[in-house]
Amino acid sequence: RPWRTAKGLRLGDPVARIRRLHPGALRTPRGFRIVSGILPFGRPVPYAVLGARLQGGEVSAFTLFVGAAGD
């Protein structure tokens, strides 16, 4: 089965569906930050734990950050 978020966002979905399913998602230059985290090293910096990349106004990929710190 294709990847999807717990709320049902899938590859190929339009931006309007991101906004409807994940109203707290933050727009970024590459897409949307669906789930945010804060890097605790040095100055706190927000990052996307789960992101949605866009191409042509549609979700083209999901990104996932795994902060294993070299483990």
N, C-alpha and C positions, 0 to 999 in steps of 0.2 A: 504494500500500500504506500501511496505517496506520503511524504512528510506533511505534518500539519501541527498546529499548536493545539493546546488543550481546548481552546475555544473554537477551533475549526478553521483557522486561517491556513490556506494551502498555496502552493506554488501556482502562479497564474492569476491569483486574486487581485482585483484592483485596489487602489489606495483607499477608496471609500469603504471597502470591507475591512481594511486594517483599522481605520478610524472607528468603525461600528463595533467590531469585536474587541478591540484593544484601545479604548478611549484615552488611556493614560500613556500610550506610546508617544515617544518624542521623535520628531522629525530630525533627521541628520542629513548631511550632504549626500550620503550613499543610500539612505533609505529610512528605516525607523528603528529606534531602540525600544523593543517591546518590553524587555525586563532589564532593569538597570542595576548596576552594582557600583561600589566605590572602591577604587584601588587604595589600599591602606598604606602604601609605601611612599614616604616623602609627603609632598603636598597631595591631599585627597583629590582624586580625579575620577569623574564618572565614566563608566564604560558600559557597553552593551553585553550583558550576559547572554541574552537572546536577541538577535537582530533580524530584520527582514531587509534584504537588498532589493532595489527596484531597477527595472529596465522597461522602458516604454510605458511607465505608469502602472506596472504590474509587479507582483512579488516574483523575483527571479531566483532567489536563493535565501536560505536561512543561515545565519551565522551563530556560532555557539562558542563562548569563551570558557575554557577550562583552566583555571589558575592553579596549576599543580606546583608552581614554584620550583620546578626542576625535579620533583619527586617522581 
